[in-house]
Amino acid sequence: MPYRPVTKEEALRSYGAAALAHERLTADGTVEPGWSGSTDVQSSFASWYGSATRLGATAEELGNAVEIARGERKADLIERENEVRVQDAARADLLTDVAAAIAYDPDIAPW
């Protein structure tokens, strides 16, 4: 595959994700899923910062990239929480059905 230069938008998007991972790493030492370790987070953060600034990204654009990444992360977490809620509701319905089947008494059935 031929080399394709990174666009400013791609660099900003990657910088935003790396910056969030770096924030978490420096805040509590946690390495987020998808990163191989603290060195990976730190080098990606530095690399994407350098790429974005070489492509002319301003401090405002860098800050906006972090906020966009933060919003995307929040939306992803909400989506995952909703999926868990749907699964929990389905399990609750299934348990209700099982409980009703166990409590079934053929002598009092309406048919």
ZANUKOL-653681 format. One line per field, with one value per residue (C-alpha): residue in one letter; residue number from 1; x, y, z. Coordinates in nm, 3 decimals, m for minus. Last residue first. Layout:
<sites>
volum	A  ...;
kese	NUM  ...;
px	X  ...;
py	Y  ...;
pz	Z  ...;
</sites>
This chain:
<sites>
volum	W  P  A  I  D  P  D  Y  A  I  A  A  A  V  D  T  L  L  D  A  R  A  A  D  Q  V  R  V  E  N  E  R  E  I  L  D  A  K  R  E  G  R  A  I  E  V  A  N  G  L  E  E  A  T  A  G  L  R  T  A  S  G  Y  W  S  A  F  S  S  Q  V  D  T  S  G  S  W  G  P  E  V  T  G  D  A  T  L  R  E  H  A  L  A  A  A  G  Y  S  R  L  A  E  E  K  T  V  P  R  Y  P  M;
kese	111  110  109  108  107  106  105  104  103  102  101  100  99  98  97  96  95  94  93  92  91  90  89  88  87  86  85  84  83  82  81  80  79  78  77  76  75  74  73  72  71  70  69  68  67  66  65  64  63  62  61  60  59  58  57  56  55  54  53  52  51  50  49  48  47  46  45  44  43  42  41  40  39  38  37  36  35  34  33  32  31  30  29  28  27  26  25  24  23  22  21  20  19  18  17  16  15  14  13  12  11  10  9  8  7  6  5  4  3  2  1;
px	m5.793  m5.772  m5.493  m5.575  m5.503  m5.206  m5.017  m4.746  m4.518  m4.210  m4.331  m4.399  m4.052  m3.899  m4.092  m3.989  m3.628  m3.647  m3.791  m3.514  m3.252  m3.393  m3.393  m3.031  m2.933  m3.110  m2.943  m2.602  m2.655  m2.758  m2.440  m2.233  m2.404  m2.354  m1.984  m1.949  m2.121  m1.886  m1.583  m1.702  m1.753  m1.403  m1.254  m1.432  m1.307  m0.949  m0.970  m1.108  m0.805  m0.572  m0.771  m0.744  m0.370  m0.339  m0.284  m0.048  0.044  0.365  0.143  m0.070  0.226  0.412  0.108  0.049  0.404  0.406  0.075  0.171  0.503  0.336  0.053  0.283  0.526  0.241  0.136  m0.004  m0.293  m0.631  m0.777  m0.677  m0.354  m0.429  m0.162  m0.418  m0.408  m0.100  m0.234  m0.584  m0.461  m0.235  m0.529  m0.727  m0.432  m0.389  m0.753  m0.735  m0.402  m0.550  m0.838  m0.604  m0.365  m0.653  m0.787  m0.441  m0.412  m0.166  0.040  m0.042  0.229  0.143  0.000;
py	m2.411  m2.160  m2.348  m2.410  m2.785  m2.748  m2.539  m2.321  m2.180  m2.318  m2.176  m1.836  m1.836  m1.925  m1.646  m1.397  m1.513  m1.460  m1.113  m1.029  m1.163  m0.949  m0.645  m0.710  m0.743  m0.416  m0.245  m0.377  m0.243  0.092  0.106  0.029  0.310  0.551  0.459  0.516  0.854  0.953  0.843  1.040  1.349  1.315  1.270  1.588  1.769  1.654  1.764  2.102  2.156  2.073  2.304  2.585  2.530  2.562  2.279  2.369  2.029  2.032  2.092  1.787  1.561  1.669  1.621  1.285  1.173  1.301  1.136  0.819  0.803  0.854  0.608  0.337  0.386  0.350  0.017  m0.173  0.066  m0.068  m0.082  0.220  0.231  0.344  0.538  0.751  1.102  1.073  0.765  0.908  1.229  1.034  0.821  1.138  1.296  0.986  0.997  1.371  1.335  1.065  1.294  1.591  1.390  1.264  1.617  1.751  1.484  1.200  1.147  0.846  0.591  0.337  0.000;
pz	2.982  3.269  3.447  3.813  3.823  3.584  3.844  3.692  3.961  3.782  3.452  3.612  3.766  3.431  3.259  3.527  3.493  3.117  3.163  3.413  3.171  2.891  3.119  3.216  2.849  2.766  3.062  2.957  2.604  2.748  2.956  2.644  2.452  2.742  2.755  2.380  2.404  2.688  2.487  2.184  2.402  2.554  2.205  2.093  2.404  2.337  1.975  2.085  2.304  2.015  1.787  2.042  2.080  1.703  1.460  1.176  1.032  1.237  1.544  1.470  1.401  1.714  1.935  1.767  1.848  2.204  2.291  2.107  2.297  2.634  2.575  2.437  2.725  2.973  2.832  2.535  2.482  2.368  2.715  2.923  3.120  3.474  3.663  3.843  3.702  3.478  3.300  3.279  3.123  2.884  2.765  2.706  2.521  2.305  2.195  2.121  1.939  1.717  1.620  1.573  1.355  1.143  1.100  1.008  0.741  0.763  0.450  0.236  0.169  m0.097  0.000;
</sites>
